[in-house]
């Protein structure tokens, strides 16, 4: 199975979502409404695919009898920074689907003032979650030393 590829695919999906979100903001500031809409719907789709693959990865690891999570093996300040990023990422990631769905509904029902107000809060959260998803991937899969032992 491609289980070992899922973290890399998921990090790529987070990076793509980040690019789409930034592009969507640029497009709306330039008054390219249709392109903004396509960008943001695509960002939502990419983020949804990420979530489905993330859950699949966790389920597959659990079914295989593996540890559910990858351990970060550094100590001291590096571990504290990692745990802070992880905690804020996970906490805010629970908010993103709710906010994103609400933003889409507001836009589709042409409640643009409410959409703009919520986007001022929701967009930075969604961006933070997407960016820190990539950072966590890098910390766990590229900058994580082997366990001592």
N, C-alpha and C positions, 0 to 999 in steps of 0.2 A: 504494500500500500504506500501511498505518498505521504504518510503521516509525518515523516521527517521534513517534508517540504512545506507543510502548512505554516509554520512560524515565518518563513521567508515570504511566502505568498501573502500572509496577513500583514506583514510589515509593508510590503509593496502596496497593498490595498489602502493602508493608512496613509502612505505617502501620496498616492493618487487622490485620495479624498482631500488631503490638504491642498494640493494643487488646484483641484476643482473648486474648493471653497474660496480660495484666494482669487481665482479667475472669476468666479461668480460675483464677488464683491466688486472687482474691477469693472466687470460688464455692467452691473447695475449703476455704478457711479457714472458710467458713460451713456446711460439711458438705453442700453441694449437689452430690453426687457425679455424678449423671447430667448435670446442666448443665455441670459442670466437664469431663466427658468430651466432651460435644458441642463445647464451646468449644475444647478443645485439639485435637481431631480437625479441626475447622474451621481452626484456626491452621495445622496441618500441611498441610491442603489448600491454603490460601491461599499458604503458603510454597512449596509444590510448584509451584503455578501460576506464582508469581514466577520460580522457577528455570527452568521451561520457557520462559517468555516472555523471560527474560534471555538464555538460550542462543539462542533464536530471533533476538533483536535482534542479538547478536554475529555469528551466522551470516549474517544478512541484510546487515549492514554489510560483512562480509568479501566476500560474493558480489557486492555492488554496487561493490567496489573502494574502499570508504571506509576511513578509519582505523578500526581495531577499537575504540579507546577515545577518549573525549572528553578533551582536554587541559585541565588546570587552569592558567590563564594568570597567576595572581598569583605574586609572587616573595617572597623573604625568609621571615619567620616564618609568614605565611599559607600559603605553599607547604609549609613543614615540618609545620605542623599538619595540613594536608590529607593529606600523604603518610603521617603517623602514623596518622590515622584510616583511611585507605585500607588500609594494611598490616595493621592490627589487624582491620579489618572482613573483608578477604579471607581472612586466616589463620584467623580464628574461623568464618567462613562455611563452610569445608570441614569443620568439626566438627559443625555443626548437623544436617545430615541423619542422620548416624550416631547422634548422641545422641537426636534426636527419634524415630527409628525404634525405638531401644532402649527409650526411655521408654514408647512406645506398646505395645511387646511386653510389657514388664514389667507394665503396667497390665492389659492384656488377659488375661494369665496369672495375674492377681491376686497378683503378687509386689510388694505395695504398699510394704513396707519398703525394698526395693531401688529401687523407683520413686522413693520420697521422697528417698532418699540421692542418687541420680543427678540428680533434679530440682533439688536445691540447687546443683548445679554447672551443669547444662545450661540451666536457665531463665535465669539471668543472661547466659549466653553467647548464647542465642537472642534475648533482649531486646536485648542490645548490638548484635548483627548487624542486627536489624530497625530499631532506632533509627538506627544509623550509616548504614544504607542510605538512609534518608530524608535524613540530614544530607549525605551525599555527593551525592545528587540535587540538593539545594538549592545546594550549593557549585558543582556543575558547570553547572546549568541556570538558576539564578537569581542567583547571586552571583559569576559568573565573567565578568570583563571580556573584551572581544574581544582576540585576540592583537595584540601590537605588531607594527607592521610594514610 
